[in-house]
Amino acid sequence: MTGPGPRRETAVKTLAPDGAAETITVTVNGEPHRVARGATAHDVVAALGFAGRPLAVEVNEAVVPRADLPGCMLAADDRVEIVTLVGGG
């Protein structure tokens, strides 16, 4: 019988602009990301390249309408889920 496999360290990705004085860590789609203190859900969506694409965003399990993304300020340890549409058939 063997124990659990080796523990894998998860690297924290940085979405904060260069020179950001202070950062916080938020979880985006299950992975830790550093963002500038004062960042919004819109900032995260844009930094990940999803701006202008059809998507749905949740912050701490609450759906955030697209129009509200720029005003949805993130706090340390917030959980952000971004779901995009994928075409195909």
MMTF fields as JSON, N, C-alpha, C and O atoms, coordinates in Angstrom:
{
  "mmtfVersion": "1.0.0",
  "mmtfProducer": "UNKNOWN",
  "numBonds": 355,
  "numAtoms": 356,
  "numGroups": 89,
  "numChains": 1,
  "numModels": 1,
  "chainsPerModel": [1],
  "groupsPerChain": [89],
  "chainIdList": ["A"],
  "bondAtomList": [4, 2, 8, 6, 12, 10, 16, 14, 20, 18, 24, 22, 28, 26, 32, 30, 36, 34, 40, 38, 44, 42, 48, 46, 52, 50, 56, 54, 60, 58, 64, 62, 68, 66, 72, 70, 76, 74, 80, 78, 84, 82, 88, 86, 92, 90, 96, 94, 100, 98, 104, 102, 108, 106, 112, 110, 116, 114, 120, 118, 124, 122, 128, 126, 132, 130, 136, 134, 140, 138, 144, 142, 148, 146, 152, 150, 156, 154, 160, 158, 164, 162, 168, 166, 172, 170, 176, 174, 180, 178, 184, 182, 188, 186, 192, 190, 196, 194, 200, 198, 204, 202, 208, 206, 212, 210, 216, 214, 220, 218, 224, 222, 228, 226, 232, 230, 236, 234, 240, 238, 244, 242, 248, 246, 252, 250, 256, 254, 260, 258, 264, 262, 268, 266, 272, 270, 276, 274, 280, 278, 284, 282, 288, 286, 292, 290, 296, 294, 300, 298, 304, 302, 308, 306, 312, 310, 316, 314, 320, 318, 324, 322, 328, 326, 332, 330, 336, 334, 340, 338, 344, 342, 348, 346, 352, 350],
  "bondOrderList": [1, 1, 1, 1, 1, 1, 1, 1, 1, 1, 1, 1, 1, 1, 1, 1, 1, 1, 1, 1, 1, 1, 1, 1, 1, 1, 1, 1, 1, 1, 1, 1, 1, 1, 1, 1, 1, 1, 1, 1, 1, 1, 1, 1, 1, 1, 1, 1, 1, 1, 1, 1, 1, 1, 1, 1, 1, 1, 1, 1, 1, 1, 1, 1, 1, 1, 1, 1, 1, 1, 1, 1, 1, 1, 1, 1, 1, 1, 1, 1, 1, 1, 1, 1, 1, 1, 1, 1],
  "groupList": [{"groupName": "MET", "atomNameList": ["N", "CA", "C", "O"], "elementList": ["N", "C", "C", "O"], "formalChargeList": [0, 0, 0, 0], "bondAtomList": [1, 0, 2, 1, 3, 2], "bondOrderList": [1, 1, 2], "singleLetterCode": "M", "chemCompType": "L-PEPTIDE LINKING"}, {"groupName": "THR", "atomNameList": ["N", "CA", "C", "O"], "elementList": ["N", "C", "C", "O"], "formalChargeList": [0, 0, 0, 0], "bondAtomList": [1, 0, 2, 1, 3, 2], "bondOrderList": [1, 1, 2], "singleLetterCode": "T", "chemCompType": "L-PEPTIDE LINKING"}, {"groupName": "GLY", "atomNameList": ["N", "CA", "C", "O"], "elementList": ["N", "C", "C", "O"], "formalChargeList": [0, 0, 0, 0], "bondAtomList": [1, 0, 2, 1, 3, 2], "bondOrderList": [1, 1, 2], "singleLetterCode": "G", "chemCompType": "PEPTIDE LINKING"}, {"groupName": "PRO", "atomNameList": ["N", "CA", "C", "O"], "elementList": ["N", "C", "C", "O"], "formalChargeList": [0, 0, 0, 0], "bondAtomList": [1, 0, 2, 1, 3, 2], "bondOrderList": [1, 1, 2], "singleLetterCode": "P", "chemCompType": "L-PEPTIDE LINKING"}, {"groupName": "ARG", "atomNameList": ["N", "CA", "C", "O"], "elementList": ["N", "C", "C", "O"], "formalChargeList": [0, 0, 0, 0], "bondAtomList": [1, 0, 2, 1, 3, 2], "bondOrderList": [1, 1, 2], "singleLetterCode": "R", "chemCompType": "L-PEPTIDE LINKING"}, {"groupName": "GLU", "atomNameList": ["N", "CA", "C", "O"], "elementList": ["N", "C", "C", "O"], "formalChargeList": [0, 0, 0, 0], "bondAtomList": [1, 0, 2, 1, 3, 2], "bondOrderList": [1, 1, 2], "singleLetterCode": "E", "chemCompType": "L-PEPTIDE LINKING"}, {"groupName": "ALA", "atomNameList": ["N", "CA", "C", "O"], "elementList": ["N", "C", "C", "O"], "formalChargeList": [0, 0, 0, 0], "bondAtomList": [1, 0, 2, 1, 3, 2], "bondOrderList": [1, 1, 2], "singleLetterCode": "A", "chemCompType": "L-PEPTIDE LINKING"}, {"groupName": "VAL", "atomNameList": ["N", "CA", "C", "O"], "elementList": ["N", "C", "C", "O"], "formalChargeList": [0, 0, 0, 0], "bondAtomList": [1, 0, 2, 1, 3, 2], "bondOrderList": [1, 1, 2], "singleLetterCode": "V", "chemCompType": "L-PEPTIDE LINKING"}, {"groupName": "LYS", "atomNameList": ["N", "CA", "C", "O"], "elementList": ["N", "C", "C", "O"], "formalChargeList": [0, 0, 0, 0], "bondAtomList": [1, 0, 2, 1, 3, 2], "bondOrderList": [1, 1, 2], "singleLetterCode": "K", "chemCompType": "L-PEPTIDE LINKING"}, {"groupName": "LEU", "atomNameList": ["N", "CA", "C", "O"], "elementList": ["N", "C", "C", "O"], "formalChargeList": [0, 0, 0, 0], "bondAtomList": [1, 0, 2, 1, 3, 2], "bondOrderList": [1, 1, 2], "singleLetterCode": "L", "chemCompType": "L-PEPTIDE LINKING"}, {"groupName": "ASP", "atomNameList": ["N", "CA", "C", "O"], "elementList": ["N", "C", "C", "O"], "formalChargeList": [0, 0, 0, 0], "bondAtomList": [1, 0, 2, 1, 3, 2], "bondOrderList": [1, 1, 2], "singleLetterCode": "D", "chemCompType": "L-PEPTIDE LINKING"}, {"groupName": "ILE", "atomNameList": ["N", "CA", "C", "O"], "elementList": ["N", "C", "C", "O"], "formalChargeList": [0, 0, 0, 0], "bondAtomList": [1, 0, 2, 1, 3, 2], "bondOrderList": [1, 1, 2], "singleLetterCode": "I", "chemCompType": "L-PEPTIDE LINKING"}, {"groupName": "ASN", "atomNameList": ["N", "CA", "C", "O"], "elementList": ["N", "C", "C", "O"], "formalChargeList": [0, 0, 0, 0], "bondAtomList": [1, 0, 2, 1, 3, 2], "bondOrderList": [1, 1, 2], "singleLetterCode": "N", "chemCompType": "L-PEPTIDE LINKING"}, {"groupName": "HIS", "atomNameList": ["N", "CA", "C", "O"], "elementList": ["N", "C", "C", "O"], "formalChargeList": [0, 0, 0, 0], "bondAtomList": [1, 0, 2, 1, 3, 2], "bondOrderList": [1, 1, 2], "singleLetterCode": "H", "chemCompType": "L-PEPTIDE LINKING"}, {"groupName": "PHE", "atomNameList": ["N", "CA", "C", "O"], "elementList": ["N", "C", "C", "O"], "formalChargeList": [0, 0, 0, 0], "bondAtomList": [1, 0, 2, 1, 3, 2], "bondOrderList": [1, 1, 2], "singleLetterCode": "F", "chemCompType": "L-PEPTIDE LINKING"}, {"groupName": "CYS", "atomNameList": ["N", "CA", "C", "O"], "elementList": ["N", "C", "C", "O"], "formalChargeList": [0, 0, 0, 0], "bondAtomList": [1, 0, 2, 1, 3, 2], "bondOrderList": [1, 1, 2], "singleLetterCode": "C", "chemCompType": "L-PEPTIDE LINKING"}],
  "groupTypeList": [0, 1, 2, 3, 2, 3, 4, 4, 5, 1, 6, 7, 8, 1, 9, 6, 3, 10, 2, 6, 6, 5, 1, 11, 1, 7, 1, 7, 12, 2, 5, 3, 13, 4, 7, 6, 4, 2, 6, 1, 6, 13, 10, 7, 7, 6, 6, 9, 2, 14, 6, 2, 4, 3, 9, 6, 7, 5, 7, 12, 5, 6, 7, 7, 3, 4, 6, 10, 9, 3, 2, 15, 0, 9, 6, 6, 10, 10, 4, 7, 5, 11, 7, 1, 9, 7, 2, 2, 2],
  "groupIdList": [1, 2, 3, 4, 5, 6, 7, 8, 9, 10, 11, 12, 13, 14, 15, 16, 17, 18, 19, 20, 21, 22, 23, 24, 25, 26, 27, 28, 29, 30, 31, 32, 33, 34, 35, 36, 37, 38, 39, 40, 41, 42, 43, 44, 45, 46, 47, 48, 49, 50, 51, 52, 53, 54, 55, 56, 57, 58, 59, 60, 61, 62, 63, 64, 65, 66, 67, 68, 69, 70, 71, 72, 73, 74, 75, 76, 77, 78, 79, 80, 81, 82, 83, 84, 85, 86, 87, 88, 89],
  "secStructList": [7, 7, 7, 7, 7, 7, 7, 7, 7, 7, 7, 7, 3, 3, 7, 1, 7, 6, 6, 7, 1, 7, 3, 3, 3, 3, 3, 3, 6, 6, 3, 3, 3, 3, 3, 3, 6, 6, 7, 5, 2, 2, 2, 2, 2, 2, 2, 6, 6, 7, 6, 6, 1, 7, 3, 3, 3, 3, 3, 6, 6, 3, 3, 3, 7, 4, 4, 4, 4, 4, 4, 7, 5, 7, 7, 6, 6, 7, 3, 3, 3, 3, 3, 3, 7, 7, 7, 7, 7],
  "xCoordList": [0.855, 0.0, 0.893, 1.88, 0.543, 1.349, 0.542, -0.689, 1.239, 0.593, 0.265, 0.455, -0.22, -0.529, 0.737, 1.836, 0.575, 1.705, 2.387, 1.947, 3.466, 4.187, 3.303, 2.494, 3.474, 2.675, 3.225, 4.43, 2.346, 2.749, 2.52, 1.412, 3.578, 3.454, 2.778, 3.114, 1.84, 1.158, 1.818, 1.863, 2.324, 2.963, 1.899, 0.828, 2.201, 1.291, 1.6, 2.723, 0.597, 0.768, 0.529, -0.326, 1.266, 1.133, 0.408, 0.829, -0.7, -1.462, -1.299, -1.821, -0.582, -0.389, 0.534, 1.494, 0.259, 1.162, 2.536, 2.655, 3.57, 4.917, 4.907, 4.3, 5.571, 5.674, 4.518, 4.465, 3.582, 2.473, 3.057, 3.788, 2.727, 3.29, 2.863, 3.692, 1.603, 1.09, 0.262, -0.456, 0.372, -0.434, -1.189, -0.832, -2.241, -2.992, -3.083, -2.857, -3.41, -3.59, -5.068, -5.755, -5.549, -6.918, -6.822, -5.803, -7.87, -7.914, -8.777, -9.93, -8.216, -8.942, -9.026, -8.012, -10.25, -10.48, -9.599, -9.012, -9.522, -8.815, -7.323, -6.663, -6.761, -5.316, -5.021, -5.698, -4.005, -3.67, -3.031, -2.183, -3.46, -2.918, -2.681, -3.478, -1.579, -1.324, -1.871, -1.63, -2.617, -3.154, -2.827, -2.563, -2.847, -2.589, -3.708, -4.879, -3.342, -4.379, -5.245, -4.724, -6.556, -7.482, -7.934, -8.723, -7.436, -7.841, -9.313, -9.871, -9.916, -11.332, -11.447, -10.479, -12.656, -12.918, -12.656, -12.16, -12.981, -12.715, -11.219, -10.817, -10.392, -8.94, -8.438, -7.596, -8.954, -8.544, -8.982, -8.202, -10.228, -10.738, -9.862, -9.492, -9.528, -8.701, -7.285, -6.73, -6.694, -5.321, -5.205, -4.148, -6.279, -6.267, -6.662, -6.71, -6.945, -7.24, -8.678, -8.965, -9.59, -10.989, -11.871, -13.072, -11.296, -12.102, -12.796, -12.173, -14.074, -14.843, -15.38, -16.141, -15.001, -15.496, -16.745, -16.918, -17.617, -18.775, -18.284, -17.519, -18.717, -18.284, -19.247, -20.12, -19.059, -19.767, -18.698, -17.72, -18.895, -17.925, -18.649, -19.71, -18.053, -18.513, -17.375, -16.21, -17.714, -16.761, -17.356, -18.434, -16.655, -17.12, -18.523, -19.391, -18.725, -19.95, -21.139, -22.263, -20.921, -21.997, -21.727, -20.638, -22.724, -22.568, -22.438, -23.194, -21.471, -21.261, -21.632, -20.957, -22.689, -23.048, -21.893, -21.131, -21.776, -20.678, -20.581, -19.48, -21.709, -21.703, -21.123, -20.659, -21.147, -20.654, -19.187, -18.621, -18.562, -17.181, -16.204, -15.352, -16.294, -15.329, -15.445, -14.476, -16.596, -16.786, -16.651, -16.81, -16.362, -16.267, -14.825, -14.037, -14.49, -13.13, -12.861, -13.691, -11.708, -11.335, -10.588, -9.902, -10.732, -10.034, -9.184, -9.415, -8.209, -7.345, -8.199, -9.184, -7.795, -8.424, -9.775, -10.451, -10.199, -11.431, -11.265, -10.157, -12.391, -12.414, -13.17, -14.358, -12.469, -13.044, -13.156, -12.197, -14.318, -14.517, -14.907, -15.834, -14.199, -14.495, -14.832, -14.04, -16.029, -16.483, -16.697, -17.426, -16.063, -16.223, -16.984, -17.083, -17.521, -18.209, -17.213, -16.342, -17.343, -16.475, -17.355, -18.268, -17.069, -17.848, -17.362, -16.264, -18.152, -17.774, -19.011, -20.136, -18.805, -19.977, -19.686, -20.601],
  "yCoordList": [-1.179, 0.0, 1.232, 1.303, 2.17, 3.389, 4.568, 4.544, 5.588, 6.817, 7.719, 7.344, 8.891, 9.827, 10.192, 10.153, 10.542, 10.913, 12.162, 12.773, 12.531, 13.733, 14.964, 15.098, 15.831, 17.057, 18.023, 18.271, 18.56, 19.465, 20.904, 21.282, 21.694, 23.106, 23.845, 23.628, 24.707, 25.501, 26.868, 27.591, 27.213, 28.516, 29.607, 29.43, 30.71, 31.851, 32.678, 33.15, 32.851, 33.655, 35.11, 35.427, 35.988, 37.414, 38.104, 38.043, 38.768, 39.563, 41.046, 41.884, 41.375, 42.773, 43.46, 42.852, 44.715, 45.439, 45.615, 45.673, 45.7, 45.943, 47.205, 48.21, 47.147, 48.311, 48.473, 49.463, 47.509, 47.608, 47.582, 46.661, 48.594, 48.731, 47.586, 47.02, 47.251, 46.2, 45.232, 45.632, 43.944, 42.944, 42.113, 42.06, 41.467, 40.513, 39.23, 39.246, 38.14, 36.882, 36.543, 36.549, 36.246, 35.777, 34.45, 34.156, 33.67, 32.405, 32.6, 33.018, 32.297, 32.427, 31.037, 30.423, 30.558, 29.219, 28.167, 27.306, 28.262, 27.262, 27.456, 26.656, 28.502, 28.733, 30.092, 31.076, 30.149, 31.423, 32.406, 32.037, 33.669, 34.749, 35.966, 36.261, 36.669, 37.947, 39.056, 39.105, 39.945, 41.119, 42.345, 42.236, 43.493, 44.73, 44.978, 44.726, 45.468, 45.865, 46.916, 47.862, 46.756, 47.666, 47.168, 47.833, 45.992, 45.428, 45.047, 44.716, 45.103, 44.737, 43.433, 42.951, 42.872, 41.672, 41.97, 41.108, 43.172, 43.563, 43.532, 43.09, 43.994, 43.973, 42.543, 42.305, 41.606, 40.209, 39.644, 38.983, 39.905, 39.434, 39.971, 39.221, 41.251, 41.864, 41.295, 41.007, 41.129, 40.626, 39.198, 38.797, 38.445, 37.071, 36.978, 35.885, 38.127, 38.141, 37.825, 37.466, 37.956, 37.63, 38.845, 38.694, 40.038, 41.248, 41.16, 40.804, 41.483, 41.489, 40.138, 40.052, 39.079, 37.744, 37.423, 37.942, 36.574, 36.143, 35.341, 34.388, 35.724, 35.017, 35.274, 36.139, 34.502, 34.707, 34.742, 33.997, 35.618, 35.764, 35.638, 36.226, 34.863, 34.767, 35.218, 34.915, 35.935, 36.267, 35.753, 36.181, 34.841, 34.215, 33.633, 33.805, 32.941, 32.216, 33.103, 32.609, 34.397, 35.316, 35.787, 36.274, 35.637, 36.071, 37.584, 38.3, 38.07, 39.503, 39.865, 39.429, 40.652, 41.053, 41.799, 42.505, 41.63, 42.251, 43.749, 44.277, 44.433, 45.886, 46.241, 47.363, 45.295, 45.558, 45.16, 45.435, 44.519, 44.056, 45.178, 44.983, 46.361, 47.419, 47.929, 48.459, 47.779, 48.255, 47.167, 47.435, 45.946, 44.812, 44.671, 43.928, 45.394, 45.385, 44.064, 43.576, 43.51, 42.237, 42.441, 43.445, 41.473, 41.479, 40.215, 39.249, 40.233, 39.073, 37.831, 37.866, 36.746, 35.425, 35.294, 34.283, 36.292, 36.135, 34.988, 34.684, 34.354, 33.278, 33.756, 34.07, 33.808, 34.276, 33.083, 32.335, 32.92, 31.889, 32.593, 33.403, 32.283, 32.859, 31.697, 30.773, 31.773, 30.732, 31.384, 32.369, 30.835, 31.367, 30.356, 29.18, 30.841, 29.978, 29.452, 30.186, 28.193, 27.584, 27.071, 26.276, 27.536, 27.08, 25.724, 25.286, 25.093, 23.8, 22.999, 23.462, 21.865, 21.081, 19.676, 18.91],
  "zCoordList": [0.0, 0.0, 0.0, 0.733, -0.807, -0.882, -0.387, -0.394, 0.039, 0.505, -0.665, -1.822, -0.369, -1.45, -2.21, -1.658, -3.466, -4.312, -3.795, -2.821, -4.461, -4.021, -4.127, -5.045, -3.19, -3.167, -4.204, -4.258, -5.016, -6.081, -5.633, -5.253, -5.684, -5.339, -6.487, -7.652, -6.166, -7.177, -7.236, -6.241, -8.399, -8.574, -8.606, -9.186, -7.99, -7.998, -9.233, -9.411, -10.086, -11.298, -10.962, -10.135, -11.59, -11.314, -12.45, -13.605, -12.102, -13.056, -12.768, -13.504, -11.705, -11.322, -12.318, -12.791, -12.641, -13.544, -12.899, -11.675, -13.737, -13.219, -12.369, -12.74, -11.253, -10.391, -9.415, -8.685, -9.388, -8.427, -7.016, -6.652, -6.237, -4.891, -3.977, -3.264, -3.994, -3.121, -3.945, -4.861, -3.606, -4.283, -3.259, -2.082, -3.74, -2.94, -3.767, -4.977, -3.117, -3.826, -3.872, -2.85, -5.077, -5.284, -6.038, -6.663, -5.973, -6.701, -7.929, -7.826, -9.098, -10.361, -10.981, -11.312, -11.13, -11.689, -11.011, -11.667, -9.676, -8.887, -8.752, -8.088, -9.367, -9.285, -8.657, -8.955, -7.781, -7.142, -8.123, -8.936, -8.025, -8.857, -7.971, -7.08, -8.225, -7.543, -8.422, -9.629, -7.779, -8.471, -7.634, -6.436, -8.259, -7.532, -6.524, -6.809, -5.36, -4.393, -5.077, -5.667, -5.001, -5.657, -7.025, -7.697, -7.445, -8.739, -8.705, -7.659, -9.875, -10.01, -10.785, -11.372, -10.772, -11.572, -13.046, -13.772, -13.49, -14.875, -15.176, -16.252, -14.241, -14.425, -14.648, -15.513, -13.873, -13.996, -15.342, -16.028, -15.717, -17.006, -18.137, -19.041, -18.095, -19.143, -19.133, -20.194, -17.953, -17.855, -18.39, -18.878, -18.298, -18.793, -20.268, -20.832, -20.893, -22.317, -22.681, -23.823, -21.714, -21.969, -22.25, -22.476, -22.241, -22.462, -23.818, -24.818, -23.847, -25.081, -25.501, -26.465, -24.801, -25.138, -24.33, -23.227, -24.866, -24.079, -22.87, -23.022, -21.695, -20.493, -19.342, -19.409, -18.301, -17.033, -15.946, -16.001, -14.957, -13.874, -12.54, -12.33, -11.649, -10.265, -9.358, -9.614, -8.311, -7.261, -5.961, -5.548, -5.328, -4.089, -4.258, -3.402, -5.382, -5.712, -6.034, -6.128, -6.206, -6.599, -8.028, -8.332, -8.902, -10.281, -10.326, -9.67, -11.107, -11.27, -12.708, -13.64, -12.905, -14.268, -14.935, -14.275, -16.246, -17.0, -16.72, -16.566, -16.651, -16.419, -15.052, -14.849, -14.114, -12.753, -12.554, -11.496, -13.547, -13.382, -13.037, -12.17, -13.688, -13.35, -11.911, -11.368, -11.301, -9.933, -8.883, -7.692, -9.305, -8.376, -7.901, -8.486, -6.829, -6.298, -5.579, -4.812, -5.839, -5.235, -3.931, -3.737, -3.044, -1.752, -1.668, -2.395, -0.781, -0.58, -0.334, 0.403, -0.967, -0.818, -1.502, -1.313, -2.299, -3.068, -4.053, -4.496, -4.389, -5.368, -6.606, -6.538, -7.729, -8.988, -9.942, -10.129, -10.529, -11.547, -12.835, -12.85, -13.918, -15.221, -16.157, -16.341, -16.742, -17.654, -19.012, -19.127, -20.033, -21.397, -22.234, -21.884, -23.353, -24.286, -25.307, -25.772, -25.648, -26.644, -27.764, -27.543, -28.971, -30.123, -30.611, -30.269, -31.379, -31.938, -32.274, -32.091, -32.738, -33.075, -33.4, -33.702]
}
